[in-house]
Amino acid sequence: MLSSTNAITPNGYIRFREYLQKVCGISLSDNKQYLVASRLGRILERENFTKIEQLVDALERFGNAKLKEEVINAMTTNETLWFRDTHPFKILKEKILPEMTSSPLRIWSAASSTGQEPYSISMVIEDFKASRPGVMKAGEKIIATDICTNILQHAKQGEYDSLAIARGLGADFQRRYFDKINEQTWKIKPHLSSRVEFRYLNLIDSFAGLGKFDVIFCRNVLIYFTGDLKMDILKRMHAALKPGGYLFLGGSEALSGLSAYFEIVQCHPGIVYKAKAL
């Protein structure tokens, strides 16, 4: 059996790091050889590659699109849960939605993973509308994007096992917003999933085809990118926001050097960034 650890040579690791950053923006640090070995081991063995350089050759020289998709899927982190960090969803319900009741609402969930974030947003909208009958008659749309194709398929199905359901989701939300398929599987109710549209998107590519948004959730993904790429993505997200629109980042992420583009709104607890007009 191939040792995937031995396959990650120093020069090969450098080449793979450069390739991964070029095609999807993910920036690996110097000491992540073990991560590459664990995530790509099965691919290396299946393709009979004894060195990671052979994988990079197959990706770069021969343009193997299917292999590229498989490698990106393997290297993408998809850690998520319902209502992650709590504060953004409370801010959305208590501050932002009351400001946006008269026109069609558009929200973008970037790096949406297995769907917990956009579906959580949909639940917040549903709760808000229930508390204020007659508001938001213009409709709502949530665009959820990710680079990982197999994760997108999972998210589109809207089905989750009991373990996934339990991660951050209260019993009340589970009862109101899911249908029980069997003892181990729950499915998001159609009126919640119908306002969510899942699309493939690489954040290093153009956002122009997505249109304009009132709110963007881009949480816990920019930490994987270089400083220059983060700056580029945030500037393009500003362009994708309507004037006065809001941007949520992850709890460990900060928006620096862009004071001309965004202002910080303190919400006690939590913060959100409001797009300035340029």
N, C-alpha and C positions, 0 to 999 in steps of 0.2 A: 504493500500500500504506500502511495506517495506521501512523503512528509511535506505538508504545505508550508511548515515553518522553514525548512531548508530551502524551499523554492523561492523564498523572498530574500534575494541577494541584495546587498547594499545598493549597487547600481540599478538593479531592477526595481527596487523600491522607489528610488528617485524618479525613474522614468514613469512608474505608475502614478506617483503623486502628481507629477506634472500633467499627465494625461487626464486624471480625474478632475483636477482643477480647471483644465481647459474645457472639458465637455460639460461640467455641471457646477463648477464653482467651489466644490468641497475642497477645503484646504486641510490636508493631514499634517500633523506635527512630525517631528523627527523620530519619535519613539512609538509609532503606531504599527510597526511591522506585524505584531501579534494580531492586531485587529484585521489587517488585510489577510493574513494567513487563515484566521478563523472564518472569515466571511467568504473568501474565494476558494477555500480548500476543495470543495466539491467540484467547482467549475474546473480548476486546474487538473484534478484527477480525471474527470470525465473527458476532458480534451487531450489527455495524455501530455500535458505540459509539465516539464520537470523544473522549469524556471519561470518566474513571472515575466521575464523579458519576452518569452514566447507568446504570452497572453497579450502584452502590449503590441507586439508585432501584428498579431491577428486583428487587433482593434484598429491600429493606425494604418498599416500598409494594405490590408485587405478589406477594410471597411465593412466588417461583419456587423450589420445593424442589430441582428437578433442577440448576438453575444454582447454588444454594447449595452443593450437594454437590460440584459441579465446581470451584467456587472454593476450597473448603476442601481438596479433594484437591490442587489446584495449589499452595496456599500451605503445605502440610504438608511438613516436612523428613523424608526417609526414608533418612537415612544410617545404615548399620548394617553389621555383619560378624559372623562366627562368634566366639563366646567373647570378645566385646569387653571389653577391659581385663584379662582373665584372672583377676584376683584374686577377683571375686565368685563365679566358678564353682568355684574352688579352695576358698573358704570354705564354699560350699554343700556340696561333697562331703566335706570333711574335718572340718567342725565341725557344720553344721546337720543334715544327713541322719542322722548317727549318733544325734542326739537325738530323731529322729522316726520310729522304725521300728515302733512298735506301733499306730499309728492311721492312718486314711486321710490322705494328704498332699495338701494343696491349695496350689498356687502360682499367683500372678497375675503375668503379664508385662504391665505397663501400657505403652502406646505401643509395641506389638510390631512395628510396621513390616512388613517383608516376611517375617518369621518366624524370622530367624536366632536371636534371643534365646530364644524358647520352645523351639525345636528343640534349641538348645545345652543348655538346661536338661534336656530329655528325654534327651539323650545322657549328661549327667552322672549322672542317675538310673539309666540303664541300666548305666553303668560301675560305679556304687556297688553296685547289686544283684548284678552279676557277681562283684564282689570279696567279697561277703558273702551267699552262697547262703542262701535261706530267709528273708531279712529283707524288710520292707515288704510283707507278704502282704495287708495291708488295702487296697492299691492307691494309685495316685497320679493326680492330675488337675492339668493346667496350663490355666488360663484366660488366653488371650491377647487383649488388646483394642487397638483403634486407632480413630481418628476417620476415617481415610482409607479409603473403601470400596473403591477399586480395588486398593489395596495389600493389604487383607484378602483379596480374591479371589486375588491372587497367592500370598499366604502359605498359604491353604487348600490350594492345589494342591500345594505342597511341592516344586516343580520349580525348579531353578536351573541357569543356564548355567555353563560352565567358569570364566568370570571371577569370577562371584559365589561359586562353590565355593572358589576359591583364596584368598578374602579371610578369612584367619584360621583356615582349616580344614586340619588336618594330613592327610597322605595316609592315615594309619592310620584316622582317623575317617571319611574319605571312603569307604574300602574297606569298613569294617564297617557303616556306617549309611546308605549310599545305594545305590540301584540305578541302573545306567547305562542310560539310555533310548536315547541315540544318542551320537555323538562329541561333541556340544556340550551335552547335557542330562543332569542327574542328578536323581533323585527320592528324597526321604527315605523310608526303609523304613516299612512300615505299622505295625509294632509301636512305633515311635517317634512317628509322627504320631497314632496312635489315642489317646494320652493328652493330646493338645493340642486344645483347643476354642477356635476363634476367634470373637470377638463384636465388634460395633460398640459403641463407648462413647466419649462425649465426657466428658473428665475434669471438666468444670464441672458435669456432671449427677450424680445420685445413684448411689452404688455399692451401694445396698441389695440390688438384685437379684442381685448376684454371690455373696453369702454370705460366710462367714468363711474366712480364709486363714492358713496357717502361715508363708508367706513371700511378700513382695511385691517384685518388681523394678520400680522406677520410675526409670529411668536416662536422663539426657540429654534430658529433656523439660521439667522444671520451669524450666530456664533461659529458656524462652520465655514464662513467665508473670510477672505482677506479683507483688510481695512479698505482698500481701494474699491473692491467689488461691493462691499457693504454700502459705501458712499454712493456708488452708481445706482444700486438697487433702490436705495431710499430716495434719491432724486427722481427716479422714474416712478416710484410709488407716489411721490408728491404730485407728479404730472397726471397720475391716474385718479387722484382724488379731486372731487369737486371743491371749489373754494370753501373753506371752513369745515371740510371733511376731517375725519378723525383716523389716526393710526395707532394701533396697539402693538407694542413690542413685548418680548418676553421679560420676565422678572430680572434676569441677569444681563439683559441687553440695554444699552444706553444709546441715545441719539446725540452725538456730539459733532460739532463743526457744521451744523445745518440750521443754525438759529435764524437764518434768512428764509428758511423754508417752513419751519414748524415752530410753534410755541408750546411750551409745556403747560398742561392743565392739571393742577393738583386736585385730586378728588377725595383724599382723606377717608379711607386708604386708597392707594393706587394712583397711577398717573396715566394720562393719555396725551397724545401729541396732536395738535390741531394745525391743519394746513393753512399757511399764510398765502395771500395773493401776492404773486411776484410782479 
